[in-house]
């Protein structure tokens, strides 16, 4: 799951779910002109998510 938050806030929102191919490759395209923080989270159990990446600002 790719997530975003508006700059200056603490709440992460889901942006887009992405699945990998059998080779473990995931691709997605997204355009938005406003600066936001982004991260990638991994679904690990039915009740939890693990952080899969550092936060990136774009």
Helices and strands as residue ranges (DSSP letters): E 2-6, E 13-16, E 36-45, E 48-51, E 56-57
